Amino acid sequence: MKMWHTLVTLALLIALRISDPFLLESSRLSFFDYLQREQEPVTSEQIVLVDIDEKTLDKFGQYPFPRKIIADEVSILNHSIVAFNILFSEPDRSGGDKYFSDILFDMNALVAIAPTHRTNTDFRPQKPGLAQFGELEVTQALPSVPGMLFARPEIMNSLVGYGTISSEKDVDGIVRRTALITNFENNFYPAFALDILRVAAGDISYQTKTDEYGVQFVRIPKFKVIDTDNQSNVNIAFWNEFKRYSFTQLEDVPENSIVIVGATFAGSTILSTPLGSMYPHDIQANLLKTMIDGITITRKPEFLFYELAISFVVSLLIIGILLYVPIILGAIISIALIVSTFVAATYFFATSYVLLDPIFPILTFILIFSHASFVQFYNNFKQKQMIKGQFGTYLSPDMVDILVKDPSLMKLGGDRREMTFLFMDICGFTPISEHYKNNDDPEGLVNLINEYLNEMTKIILKNGGTIDKYMGDCIMAFWNAPLPCENHAEMAVLSAMEIEEKTNELKELYSERGLPDINVGTGINTGDCIVGNMGSETRFDYSVIGDAVNLAARLEATAARGEYIDHKTIISSFTKERLVNIETEVIGEIKVKGKDDLITIYKPKRIKNVTEEIRKR
């Protein structure tokens, strides 16, 4: 398994974000709601909410109660702007529309109208002035609604303004934004809160700016520009608090307020917002306060590209980090990146009201880190299994564990270094073979060889040697690879001396079995060689090559044979020069195949220091 698999995961995640399924979109929107909930509440002194509540029903009876009652009650607010978040689209049952309109005519009053699938009248109210700038007329940039519910004509003619009260719900049913402009029959209709702001500003018209994509902004000439998206939507800041009064407490409402009237009795409409459930006139109040404060909560289309780019680049960084550092350190770095992404998103909103999505990048970072960590873990596991499989039979378990924990100690592919090589062979093997042949016991011969080689192997591994290979009754071993061994020459000679001792013990055992006498011959040399994986791409072994290896084999072929029958272990002068704790005795000089010069050979005599001290080195 390679790390490139994580790139496939990254590509799938980016495709997932582009498709933007419900769970991903709702998670992003929930984070945007969290940002609003974290804002410090702002109290409005100018905007006041008046609730038609249970107390109002107790006092005036069933709703809708006669409009003459409403007119008499609100007349006390003639020094304020009074905005009814109520549809007066049907005639008053008590015939009070004329009286109601006369009272409103002397006030700064506005009422709500509502886009719908039907239109309740052929009457069309007088529209505020509109100056349009840009490539498109604003009505061309917006889809037309099929119908509109207006207030009764006599009421509409008595007003200083009116506006639509539709609110856009996102996929999770929560209201976060609303359109400032509605297109009906190619006519411009402002949002309810927008027209309240126009009346409060004392203006009679609007300005709009469009481009080829749609609406850019709406402006009341005496007020600042209100930026919108292409469909004239603005995001509402919901962290505002307003003074509330019952409709039965209108005398307590401060003068010169902007009063928004709405229903709150049981059964009234309730909408979900980022800060919880609110009544419709609460939403209009928050929209009005958002525009008055000049708060523009921005979520531009190009933000998606930035978020995808950040997710892609940082994910590649995480993958790259995990290629070179341990998983724990990679986790710490990844957590830091995740926290930084979250903090950056909250910072931009807190300082600029910019909505950046950290949910998808964080999800991407977590999944990419998890995938890359698994790949790294799997690769490390396979590497450890390879090390155990390759060296488990050639090194002691302790040395294998060291390699598993730190594979960097083993350089594969060929490494030049000084090493010591040991070749040992059973001398007198032919009589033993004949003995088992005569007794028709080939299995016994195999068991004997395995028994003997097993004992010698234990000695070599105990002393830190690496078994290169078994060649019949011969063992090839070396020291100082793959793990470093500072006193490799001494450890090899010590192994040869212990092999002699163990062979003497086994000779007595074999004699008791009625077997012929055996001897062992060992050759040791020290020198430079190439060590690493040798072989083909499909099959290889960890081994050594070099002239120093060949000389060790020549010395083994000389030991315990012919005139050197009494010299069970022969070492070269190159090995002798590196011995500190083992004394040697010169044997003489020999001519070996492939060498022009005579080679001085030695035999180990005795150990100066105790064996354990040698091993500690």
N, C-alpha and C positions, 0 to 999 in steps of 0.2 A: 504494500500500500504506500503510495507516494503522496507528498504534500500537495501536488497539483489537484488532488481530489477536492481540496478545500476551495479551489477556484470555481469548481462546478457548483458547490454549495453557495458560494458568493453570487454567482450568476443567477441561480434560482431565486435567491433572496431578492436581488434587484428586480427580477421579473415579477416577483410577488408584490413588491412595493408599487411597481407601475400599474399592476392590475388592481391594487388597493382593495382587498376584500373587506367585508364588514368589520371583522374583529380588529383588523389593523387600523382601519379608519376610526372606529369607535375608541380604540385605545389612544390614538393621537388626540382626538377631541377631548377625551377625559383628562389628558395631561393639560390641554389648554384651559380646561375648567379649573384644574388644580392651580394654575397660575393666577386665575382670577380670585380664587378663594384665599390665596396667600397675600393678596393686596390689603393694605390698611383701609378700613372703611372710610368713606368720605361723606360727611353730612351736608346736605343741601339746605341752605336757609331760605332759598327763594321758591323752590318747587315744593308744593304741598299736595298730599294725597287725601282725598275725601272719599270715604267708604260708605256705600249704601249697604249697611250691615244688618244684623239681626235687630239691633236697637231701632234702626230706621223702619223695619217692617213692623215692629211692635208699635211704633208711633203712628205710621201712616197706612198700614194695612198691606194687602197683597201687592207684590210687584208684578208688572209695572203699575205704580199708582198714578193718579191723574197728573197730567203735566202742569196743571194750574198750581198744584202743590209744589212741584219742582220749581216752577217760576217764582212763587212767593218765597221759597226758602233761599234760592240762589241770588235773589235781588239784593241781598245784604252784601254780596261780593262785588258790587259795581266798581270797586276800586282795584280789582284784581283781574287777571286774565283767567277765564273759566273755560276749561276744555272738558267736554263730556265724552268720555271713552264709552259712549253708549250710542247704539243705532236708533235713531228716531225715524225708521223707515216706514212704519205703519201709522195710520191715523190714530189719534188719541181716542179711546172709547168714550171719554167724557166730553169730547169736542173742545178740548182746551188748547188746540194747536195755535189758534190765532192769539190767544192771551199769552201763551208761552213765547211765541215769536216776537210779540210786542215788547216783552220784558227783555229778551235777548238783544233786541235792536239797540237798546240803550246801554248794552254791556260790551266788553271785549270777550265775545264768546265764540267758541269753536265746537264743532261736533265731528264725530267719526263717520266715515263712510267705509264700505267694505267690498273688496273684490269678491265676486261670487260667480255662480253659473247662471244667474238671472239678473235682470234689471227691473227695479220696482216702479219706474216712472220714465216717461219720455222727456221729462224736464232735465236740463243740463245746467248746472250752476255756473255762475261767472267764474272764470279762471284767473288766477294771478298772472301778472306779466312774466314773460319768459324770454331771456336772451340766450341764444344758442351759439356756441363756438365749436368749430371742429369739422370733420369730414362728413359726419352723419347728423341728421336730426335725431334728437334724443328718443323720439318715438320709434325711429327706424332701428335703433340699437337695442330695443327691448321688445320682448314678446307681448302681445296684447292679451289682456284677460277677457274672458267671454262675457262678463257682466259686472254690474256695480250696483250696490244698494246705497241709495242716497237718502238723506233725511227728507222729510216732507218739504215740498217747494217753498211754502211760506216760512218754514224754519230756516231753510238754506239761504233765503233772501235776507234774513235778519242777522247773519253771521259776519264776523270779520275773517273767518277762515274755516277750513275743514281739511281732513286728510284721511288717508287709508290706514287701517289698523291691522293689515295682514302681517304676519311674522313668519319668516322662513325657518322650518324645522329641519335639522340635520338627520342623518340616517338613524340615529338613536332616539329621535323624537324630542330632542332638546332644542330650545330656541336660543340661538347665539347671535343672530344677525337679522337684519330686516332691510328691505328695499326702500330707498328714499324716493323713488319715482315709480309710479305705476302707469302703464300705457293701456288706455281704454278708448277704443274707437279713434286711435291715433291722436289722442289728447293727453296732455301732461297732468297727472294728479300726484300731489306731494304726499309723503308720509305724514301721519297725524302729528307726530312730535316735530317734524321739520316745519310744518306750517305754524305750530305753536311758537317755534323759535323765530319765524319770520314776523309774526305779530308782535312778539316781545321786542324784536329789533326795530319795529316801527317801519318795516319795509313793505313794498307792494309787489315785488317781483323776485324772480330767481334768475340765476345764470347757470348754464351747464356747459361742460366741455366734453367732447367726444373725440375718439380717434377711430381707426379702422377696426379696432377690436371691440369697441363699445364705449360706455361712459367712463370718464376719467374722474370728474368731480362735479359736485353741486355747490353752488354758492349763493348765499343771501348777500346782496351788494354791500350792506352795512356790517356784514359779519365775515369771518375768515372762511377760507376754502375748506370744504368737507370732502376729503378724498374717499372714493368708493372703488369697488371692483367694477368689472365690465358690465355687470347687471345692476349697477347702482346700489349694491348692498354695502352696508357698514356693519362692522362687528360692534356689539354693545358692551360697554363696561358696566358690569352688574354689581360692583362693590360699593354702590352708593346707598346712603340711608336718608330717609325722608320723614318729615313730621306727618303724622296721620291724624285725621279727625273723622269722627262719625258724621254722617249727613245731618244728624240731629245736633251737631255742635258747630255749625257754620259761623256763629257769632264769635267763636274763638280763633278763627282763621285770621292770621295777620294780614293787614292791608298790603296791597301791591305785590301780592304773591302770584305765582303761576299755579292755579288750582286745577288738578286733574281728578275728575270724578269717575268712579267706577264701582261695579258691584262686587261685594265680598261675602254676601250672605250664603248660607248653605245651598249648594247646587250651582253656584256661580262657576264660570269657566276658570280653570287653574291650568297654568302652563309650566312645563319644566324648564329651568334655566341652569346655568353653571353654578349658581348659588342656591339652588333648591327651587321649590315650587313658588310661583308668583302669580298674582292676578294680572290681567292684561294691562291695566292702567299703571301697575308697577313697572312693566316692561317699557311702556311709553315714557314714563318718568326717567328711567335709566337711560333710554336712548336720548332724551332731551338733555340730560346732564352730561352724557358723553360728548354731544356736539358743543354744548356750552363750554366745557372744559378743554375742547380741542383735542380730545384723545382719539388717536387713530390707531386702532389695533390692526396691524398689517400682517397679512399672509399672502404674499405675491406668488404667482405661478412659478416663477423661476426659482423659488426656494426649494422646490422638489429637486431640481438639478443640483443645487448646492449640497443638499442632504445626501443624495445618491453619490456625489463625488467624494464627500467626506467619508461616507460609509465604505466606499471602495478603497480609497487610499489608506485609511486607518486599518481596514481589514488586512490589506497587503502588509502593512507594518506589523500587525500582530502575527501574521504567518511568518514574516521574516524574523521577528524576535524569537519565536518558538523554534526556529531552525538552529539558533545559536545559543540559547540560554535554557536553563532548567525550567521545568513546568512551573515550579513555585514562583520563581522570579518573573516568568512570563505572566502568571496570574496576577501578580502584584501590579505589573505594568498595565495589563489589560483593565484591571479594576480602576486604576488611576485614569485611564482613557475614558472609561464609562462614566466615572464621577465627573470628569472634566466636561464631557458632553452634556450631562444633565445640568451642571452648574452654568455652563455657557448659555444654554437655552433659557434658564431662569433669569440670568443676568440681562440678556438682551430684551426680555419682556419687561423686567423691572425698570430698565433705563430708557427703552425706546418703544415699548409695546409691540415688539416684533415677535411674531409667532414662528418659532423654529421647532421642528419636530425632532426630539431626541429619542423617541420611542423606537422608531425603525433602526436608527444607527446603533442604539444600545442592544436591541434584539440581535442585530447583525453581528455586533462585536462578541456577544455572548455565544452565539451559535458558531461563529468562525473560530473563536478561542476553543470551544468545546471540541469541535471537529479537529482542529489542528493539534490540540493536546492529545486527543485520542490517537491521531496519526503518529505523533511523536512517541507517545507511550507504546503504541504497537511496534513502531520501528525499533525502539529501545528493547522491547521484549524480544523481537526477532533477533536483534543483535546479540542479546544475552544468550538466547537459545543457540545461536550459531557458535558463540564462544564456548558454551558448555559442550555442544556437540563436537566442535573441532578440537578442543583441548582437554575435554573431560577424561579421556583415556591416556593423555600424555603428561598431564600436570597433576599435582596434588590438589585435593578439593579446596584447600585454603588458597592456593595460588589461583585456581579458577575463580573463586569468589572475589579475589582482588581484581582480576581482569573484568569480571562482570560489573563490579562497582565503578571501575574506571577504565573503559575500553581504550582511552587515549594512551595507556601504557603499551598498547600493542599497535605498532605501525605496520599495516598490511601493504602488500604490493612491492616489497623489496626495500630493505634498509641495510646499509653497511655498518657493521659494528664488530668489535673484538669479542670473541667468544671462545669457550673451551669445549672440545668435542671428545666424547667417549664412545669407543667401540668395544664391545665385549662378546666373546664367543666361547662356546663349550669346546674344550679340547678333549680328544678321546671319545668323541661322539660315535664314531663308527662301531667300536665294540659294543656299545650300548644298543645301537640300532640292530646289530646282528643278534644280540641277545633276545630282543623282542621278536625279531623275525623268526628265529629258531623256535620260539615258543608260540608262534602264530598269534601274536598279541599286538597288532599295530595300534589298537586303541590305547594300550598301556604306554606305548612310546609317546603318543600325543599327550597323555595325561602327565607323564614325567616332564616333558619339555614345558608344558604349561605351568606345572608346579614350580619348576626351577625359575623360569622367566618371571613368574609372579613374585617370587621372593626378591629377585634382583630389581624388579621394577619398583617394589616398595622402597628399597634403599635409595634408588635414584630420585623418586618423587619426594621422599622425606627430606632429601638434601637439596631440594629446589631445582632439580633438573627437569628438562623437557624430553619426553620420549619422542624421537623423530619417527622411528619405524622399527618393526620386528622383521628380521630376515632369517627365517628358519629358526635356528638356535642362537641367533645373534641379535643384540640390541644396539641401536644407535641412539645416543642421547647427546644433549648439549645444554650449556648454561649461559645465562645473560640474555635470553630471549624466550618468550616475548616479554617477560618481566626482567627488569634490570637486576643484576647480581654483582655486587662490587668485588667479591672474592670468588669469582666463578672458577678460577683455576684450582683453588684449595678445595672447593666443594666437589669438584669432579674427582680430584685425587682421593679425597676422603671417601667418596662413594666407591671408588675402585678398591681401597683398602678394606672397606666393609664387605664388599662383594667377595673378596678373598676369604674373609673370616666366615661369611655365611656359606660359601662353597665347601669349606672344610667341615662345617657342621653337617651339611647335606651329604657329603661323602660318607660319613659314618652311618647316616641313615640308609643311604643306598647300599652300603656294604652289608648291613643287616638284612636287606631285601635280596641279597645275592646278586647285586648288579656289579658290573665292572667299575673300576675306578675312573673318575672323571677329574678334569682340571678346567680352569677358566683362564683365558688370556684376554688382557685388557690393554688397549692402546689409548693414550690421551695426548692431545695437542691443543695449543692455544694460538689463535691468530685471527686475522680479519677475514670476514666472509660476507655474503649477501644472504639475508634472512627475510622470509616473507612467504606469501602465497605463491606456490609454484604449480603450474599445470595449465589446463585449458579453461575456457570460459564456463564450461559446464561441470568440470571436475578439477579440483585442485587440492593441494596439501600444504600445510605450513611446514616449510623445510629450509634447508641451508645448502648453499653451493659455494665452492671455493677451494683453493689449493690446500688451505689449512685443514679442511675436512678430509681430503684425500690422504694427507700425511697421517692423521689419526687412524685411518683405516689400515695403512701400511704398518703402523706400529702394532696394531692389534693382530695382524697376520704374522708378526714376528714373536709376540709374547707367548711364553709357555710352549715354545716349539724349538726343535733342533737344539743348537748350542745354547739357546736361551730358555731351555725347559724349566729352569728354576726361577725364572723371572716372570711371575704371573702378571705383573703390571709394568708397562714400559711407558715412560713419559718423555716428551721432547724437551730440549733445552729452552724452548719458548714458554713452555708451561713451568719449568723449573724456576725461571727467572721471576715468576709472579707468586711464588710460594713464600709465605711469611712464617706460618706456624707449623709447617711440615718440613722435616729434614729429608734430604735425598742422598743417594749414592750413585756415582757415575757407573754405568755399565760398560760403555765403550762407544765405538762409532760404527755406524752401519751405512750401507748404500741402499737406498730405496728407489723403487721404480719411479721414473719421472724426475729424479733429482741428480744433478751432476756432482754436487758436493756431498761429502759424508755428513751424516746427521749424528750428533752426540745424543745418546739416550741415557736415561736415569731410571732409577726405581725409588719409590718412596720408602723411607727407612723408619721414621717414627714421628709421632706428633709431639710438638713442643708444648702446646697448651691443650687444655681439655677440649673435647670435641664440641661441646655446647658453645664454647666461646667462639669457635670457628663458625658455627652456624649462625650465631648472632650477628656476625659481620655481614 
